[in-house]
C-alpha cells in the first residue's frame, strides 16, 4: 500500500492513469467496464487504499441517470457541435443525456426547464439565451438541479459558467488584421441574438484604441438566428452605400461573414489577401463550414473540446460527490487564430 492521501474520485483516477468517467462507471457498476480495466482499477484501489464516499454515492443512486442539455438553437452548427461533444461525454460517463433547443424563444426556454425538472435529472448543462432569458426561472432551476452554464453567462447562476473569452477573440483578430493590412471595420447586427456579440464588439473597440486606430462599426438590421441572410442583405446594402471605411471587415461571427462573402460575390467583388482582391473578410468561431467557403474564411477558433470537457467534469464532480456547496466559478478559454485565404 502506498501512503498517498487521495481526497476524491478525480484524484484517484488521475494517479491511476484512468479517466474519471471510467472510474465512476466502475464504482456504480463494476461489470460495466472491461475486465482488464476492472482489474487495473482494483489493483489501484489495493495500492492506494482508496475508498469512495459510499454515502455520497448512495445519495446519487437515488437520482436518475438523466442529464439535460439545452442550447439556444440546435440548427446552428456551432451549437450542434458543442452539444455533440457534451452529449458524448455524458454517454461515456454512463449517463443518459436528453438534448433540447430553445429556438431563441425565452418562453420555450422556461418550458424546457420545467420539462427537465420532470425528468428528475442528475444534473443539467445549459446554454441560456442570455439577456432575454427569464433570469428568475433559470435561477430557480439552478437552485433545484445541479447545473453548469456554458457559452452564454448569467452571472452567479449555477455551479459554474464555462465559456470562451469573447473579447480576446476580437482583440486577437484585430491585432492580426492591423499587422497585415488596413485596420478592420466591425460588422454586426444592430440587435444581436447572442449576447456574446456585445463582448466581441467591446474587444474590437479596446483593440483598435490600444493600437491607435479609429474604430468603425457597421450595424445591420435583422433579428433572430438567420445570420447568413442578415449578413448577405446587410452586406449588399452597406456595399452599395459605401459604408465600409476600410477594405478590411471583421464580422461578429462566422455566419454573418458567410453572408457577407455572398454579398461580395453578388456585387462582383473579390475577397482575399492577394494584391488583386477588393476586400479582406474575417469572422469568429471557426464555424464547421468556414473552411469550405470561397475563399476559405479566416477566423478565431473556439475550443469546443476544452469547454465541453470542463463543463461536464464540473457537473459530474458535484453529482458524484453530492457536495453542492462549492463556490461558483467562471472559466474562460481563449480562441486560436485560424489564417485562411479570405484575410
RAVENHU-V180443 format. One record per pair of residues at least 24 apart in sequence whose ideal C-beta (glycine too) atoms are under 8 Angstrom apart, sorted by sequence separation. I is the first residue (numbers start at 1). J is the second residue. D is the distance in whole Angstrom. If there is no record, write none. Layout:
I_J_D + I_J_D
This chain:
16_40_7 + 109_133_6 + 110_134_5 + 113_137_6 + 117_141_7 + 121_145_6 + 122_146_7 + 123_147_7 + 124_148_8 + 126_150_7 + 127_151_4 + 128_152_5 + 130_154_7 + 231_255_7 + 235_259_6 + 239_263_6 + 257_281_6 + 271_295_6 + 16_41_7 + 27_52_5 + 74_99_7 + 104_129_7 + 109_134_7 + 113_138_7 + 116_141_7 + 123_148_7 + 125_150_6 + 127_152_6 + 183_208_7 + 218_243_6 + 231_256_4 + 234_259_8 + 235_260_4 + 239_264_7 + 257_282_7 + 258_283_8 + 18_44_8 + 75_101_8 + 106_132_5 + 128_154_6 + 218_244_7 + 227_253_7 + 230_256_7 + 231_257_7 + 233_259_8 + 234_260_8 + 257_283_3 + 307_333_6 + 74_101_4 + 95_122_7 + 102_129_6 + 106_133_6 + 110_137_5 + 117_144_7 + 228_255_5 + 231_258_7 + 232_259_4 + 235_262_8 + 236_263_5 + 240_267_8 + 256_283_7 + 306_333_5 + 16_44_4 + 67_95_5 + 69_97_5 + 71_99_8 + 73_101_6 + 106_134_6 + 109_137_8 + 113_141_4 + 117_145_7 + 183_211_7 + 216_244_8 + 227_255_3 + 228_256_8 + 231_259_2 + 232_260_7 + 235_263_3 + 239_267_5 + 255_283_8 + 15_44_8 + 28_57_8 + 65_94_7 + 66_95_7 + 67_96_7 + 68_97_8 + 69_98_7 + 70_99_8 + 71_100_8 + 72_101_7 + 73_102_8 + 109_138_8 + 116_145_7 + 174_203_8 + 186_215_7 + 188_217_7 + 190_219_4 + 216_245_4 + 227_256_5 + 230_259_6 + 231_260_5 + 234_263_8 + 235_264_7 + 254_283_4 + 258_287_7 + 265_294_8 + 27_57_6 + 65_95_5 + 66_96_5 + 67_97_5 + 68_98_6 + 69_99_5 + 70_100_5 + 71_101_6 + 72_102_6 + 73_103_6 + 166_196_5 + 170_200_5 + 174_204_6 + 183_213_4 + 186_216_7 + 188_218_7 + 189_219_7 + 190_220_6 + 193_223_7 + 216_246_7 + 228_258_5 + 229_259_6 + 232_262_5 + 233_263_8 + 236_266_6 + 239_269_7 + 249_279_6 + 251_281_7 + 253_283_6 + 254_284_6 + 255_285_8 + 303_333_5 + 65_96_5 + 66_97_8 + 67_98_7 + 69_100_7 + 70_101_7 + 71_102_7 + 72_103_8 + 73_104_6 + 169_200_6 + 170_201_7 + 183_214_8 + 185_216_4 + 186_217_5 + 187_218_5 + 188_219_6 + 189_220_6 + 190_221_6 + 191_222_8 + 193_224_6 + 218_249_8 + 227_258_8 + 228_259_4 + 231_262_8 + 232_263_5 + 236_267_7 + 247_278_7 + 248_279_7 + 249_280_7 + 251_282_7 + 253_284_6 + 254_285_5 + 258_289_7 + 302_333_8 + 303_334_8 + 12_44_7 + 16_48_8 + 64_96_8 + 66_98_6 + 68_100_7 + 70_102_6 + 72_104_6 + 126_158_8 + 164_196_7 + 167_199_5 + 170_202_8 + 171_203_5 + 175_207_6 + 185_217_7 + 186_218_7 + 188_220_7 + 189_221_8 + 190_222_8 + 191_223_6 + 193_225_6 + 227_259_6 + 231_263_7 + 247_279_5 + 248_280_4 + 249_281_5 + 250_282_5 + 251_283_5 + 252_284_7 + 253_285_5 + 254_286_7 + 255_287_6 + 258_290_7 + 261_293_6 + 303_335_7 + 15_48_7 + 28_61_8 + 166_199_4 + 167_200_7 + 170_203_3 + 171_204_8 + 174_207_4 + 178_211_5 + 185_218_6 + 187_220_7 + 189_222_5 + 247_280_6 + 248_281_8 + 249_282_7 + 250_283_8 + 251_284_7 + 254_287_4 + 257_290_8 + 261_294_7 + 302_335_6 + 303_336_7 + 166_200_5 + 169_203_6 + 170_204_4 + 174_208_6 + 189_223_8 + 228_262_7 + 232_266_8 + 248_282_8 + 250_284_8 + 253_287_8 + 301_335_6 + 90_125_8 + 167_202_6 + 168_203_7 + 171_206_6 + 178_213_7 + 244_279_8 + 254_289_8 + 258_293_6 + 300_335_4 + 301_336_5 + 12_48_7 + 167_203_3 + 171_207_4 + 175_211_7 + 254_290_5 + 257_293_8 + 261_297_7 + 300_336_7 + 301_337_8 + 166_203_7 + 170_207_6 + 174_211_7 + 300_337_6 + 301_338_5 + 12_50_5 + 189_227_8 + 300_338_7 + 70_109_7 + 86_125_6 + 167_206_7 + 258_297_7 + 299_338_5 + 12_52_8 + 257_297_6 + 298_338_7 + 189_230_6 + 298_339_6 + 299_340_7 + 6_48_6 + 70_112_6 + 152_194_7 + 257_299_7 + 298_340_5 + 9_52_6 + 70_113_8 + 152_195_6 + 254_297_6 + 297_340_6 + 298_341_8 + 4_48_6 + 6_50_5 + 68_112_8 + 152_196_7 + 187_231_8 + 296_340_4 + 298_342_5 + 1_46_7 + 2_47_6 + 8_53_8 + 82_127_8 + 151_196_7 + 189_234_8 + 254_299_6 + 295_340_7 + 296_341_5 + 297_342_5 + 298_343_4 + 1_47_7 + 2_48_6 + 70_116_8 + 204_250_6 + 295_341_4 + 296_342_6 + 1_48_7 + 2_49_8 + 187_234_8 + 295_342_5 + 1_49_5 + 68_116_4 + 79_127_7 + 187_235_8 + 290_338_8 + 291_340_7 + 293_342_7 + 286_336_8 + 290_340_8 + 68_119_7 + 187_238_8 + 201_252_7 + 284_335_7 + 200_252_5 + 286_338_6 + 66_119_5 + 68_121_5 + 200_253_8 + 66_120_7 + 67_121_6 + 70_124_7 + 64_119_7 + 66_121_4 + 67_122_6 + 68_123_8 + 69_124_7 + 70_125_8 + 71_126_8 + 72_127_6 + 197_252_5 + 64_120_5 + 66_122_6 + 67_123_6 + 68_124_4 + 69_125_5 + 70_126_4 + 71_127_5 + 72_128_8 + 197_253_7 + 63_120_7 + 64_121_7 + 65_122_6 + 67_124_7 + 68_125_7 + 69_126_7 + 70_127_7 + 72_129_5 + 63_121_8 + 64_122_6 + 67_125_7 + 68_126_7 + 70_128_8 + 63_122_5 + 185_244_5 + 194_253_7 + 185_245_6 + 192_252_7 + 282_342_7 + 185_246_6 + 281_342_5 + 282_343_4 + 32_94_7 + 60_122_7 + 184_246_7 + 187_249_5 + 280_342_7 + 281_343_6 + 183_246_6 + 185_248_7 + 186_249_8 + 187_250_7 + 188_251_7 + 189_252_7 + 280_343_4 + 86_150_8 + 130_194_7 + 131_195_5 + 182_246_4 + 184_248_4 + 185_249_5 + 186_250_5 + 187_251_5 + 188_252_4 + 29_94_8 + 130_195_4 + 182_247_5 + 183_248_7 + 184_249_6 + 185_250_7 + 186_251_8 + 187_252_7 + 28_94_6 + 130_196_8 + 181_247_7 + 182_248_5 + 184_250_4 + 186_252_7 + 181_248_6 + 189_256_7 + 21_89_7 + 25_93_7 + 82_150_7 + 188_256_7 + 273_341_6 + 24_93_6 + 25_94_5 + 82_151_7 + 187_256_6 + 272_341_6 + 273_342_7 + 24_94_7 + 187_257_8 + 272_342_6 + 273_343_6 + 21_92_5 + 177_248_5 + 271_342_6 + 21_93_4 + 79_151_8 + 19_92_8 + 20_93_8 + 21_94_7 + 177_250_6 + 187_260_6 + 174_250_7 + 68_145_8 + 173_250_6 + 72_151_8 + 71_151_8 + 72_152_7 + 170_250_7 + 261_342_7 + 200_284_6 + 257_342_8 + 104_193_6 + 181_273_8 + 180_273_7 + 248_343_7 + 184_280_8 + 182_280_8 + 184_282_7 + 181_280_6 + 177_280_7 + 177_282_6 + 173_282_6 + 173_284_7 + 170_284_7 + 169_284_5 + 73_193_8 + 104_224_6 + 72_193_8 + 104_225_6 + 72_194_7 + 173_299_8 + 173_300_6 + 172_300_6 + 170_300_8 + 169_300_4 + 164_302_5 + 164_303_7 + 164_307_7 + 163_307_7 + 162_307_6 + 162_310_5 + 76_225_6 + 162_311_4 + 75_225_7 + 160_311_8 + 73_225_5 + 162_314_7 + 72_225_8 + 160_314_5 + 159_314_6 + 151_307_8 + 159_315_7 + 150_307_6 + 150_308_8 + 159_318_6 + 150_311_5 + 176_337_6 + 172_334_8 + 181_343_8 + 148_311_5 + 172_335_6 + 176_339_8 + 180_343_8 + 148_312_8 + 168_332_8 + 173_337_7 + 159_324_7 + 172_337_6 + 148_314_5 + 168_334_5 + 169_335_4 + 177_343_6 + 148_315_5 + 159_326_7 + 161_328_8 + 163_330_8 + 165_332_4 + 168_335_6 + 147_315_8 + 160_328_6 + 161_329_8 + 163_331_8 + 164_332_6 + 165_333_6 + 146_315_6 + 159_328_7 + 160_329_5 + 161_330_5 + 162_331_5 + 163_332_6 + 164_333_6 + 165_334_5 + 158_328_7 + 159_329_8 + 160_330_7 + 161_331_7 + 163_333_7 + 164_334_8 + 165_335_7 + 157_328_8 + 160_331_7 + 164_335_6 + 146_318_5 + 156_328_5 + 146_319_6 + 78_254_8 + 153_330_7 + 146_324_6 + 76_255_7 + 125_311_6 + 125_312_7 + 125_315_6 + 124_315_8 + 123_315_5 + 123_316_7 + 123_318_7 + 123_319_5 + 122_319_5 + 78_285_6 + 81_288_6 + 78_287_6 + 77_287_6 + 78_288_8 + 77_288_5 + 77_289_6 + 85_304_5 + 89_308_6 + 93_312_7 + 82_302_8 + 85_305_7 + 89_309_7 + 95_316_8 + 82_304_5 + 85_307_8 + 86_308_5 + 90_312_6 + 81_304_6 + 85_308_4 + 89_312_4 + 93_316_6 + 78_302_7 + 85_309_8 + 82_307_7 + 86_311_6 + 82_308_6 + 86_312_6 + 67_315_8 + 63_319_8 + 60_319_6 + 60_320_6 + 60_322_6 + 57_320_7 + 59_322_5 + 56_320_7 + 56_321_5 + 56_322_4 + 55_322_8 + 56_323_7 + 53_321_7 + 53_322_7 + 24_316_7 + 20_313_7 + 21_316_7 + 20_316_7 + 24_320_6 + 10_313_8 + 10_317_6 + 8_317_8 + 9_320_6 + 9_321_8 + 8_321_6
